[in-house]
Amino acid sequence: MASSSIDVARAAESDLAEIGVIGPAAYAVHYHEDWTNDPVAFARQLATFGAEAMREVLRRPDARVWVA
């Protein structure tokens, strides 16, 4: 049996493109049913997990965002 490892590191600016896709997609998969009555609000909520929103999070000294 082969062993494998996962490298975990703090997210950086260079990770924003991927985070901007994965974040909204992960939220949408798990919470889409909560937003069936207001798709516009759902779209706005998804944007809060996008690359630009995460750029602001990464700038905060108290924020910790990890990628693997």
HURA-V323372 format. One record per residue. RES is the residue in one letter. PHI is phi in radians with two decimals (* if undefined). Layout:
# HURA-V323372
RES/PHI + RES/PHI
This chain:
# HURA-V323372
M/* + A/-1.40 + S/-1.70 + S/-2.41 + S/-2.32 + I/-2.08 + D/-1.61 + V/-1.97 + A/-2.53 + R/-1.19 + A/-1.18 + A/-2.27 + E/-0.89 + S/-1.16 + D/-1.65 + L/-1.09 + A/-1.06 + E/-1.23 + I/-1.07 + G/-1.15 + V/-1.68 + I/-1.15 + G/-1.02 + P/-1.09 + A/-1.13 + A/-1.11 + Y/-1.10 + A/-1.05 + V/-1.04 + H/-1.58 + Y/-2.16 + H/-1.01 + E/-1.18 + D/-1.28 + W/-2.04 + T/-1.10 + N/-1.51 + D/-2.57 + P/-1.12 + V/-1.19 + A/-1.10 + F/-1.08 + A/-1.07 + R/-1.12 + Q/-1.11 + L/-1.05 + A/-1.10 + T/-1.26 + F/-1.93 + G/-1.36 + A/-1.04 + E/-1.16 + A/-1.13 + M/-1.22 + R/-1.02 + E/-1.15 + V/-1.11 + L/-1.09 + R/-1.32 + R/-1.31 + P/-1.18 + D/-1.62 + A/-1.53 + R/-2.29 + V/-2.16 + W/-2.03 + V/-2.23 + A/-2.28
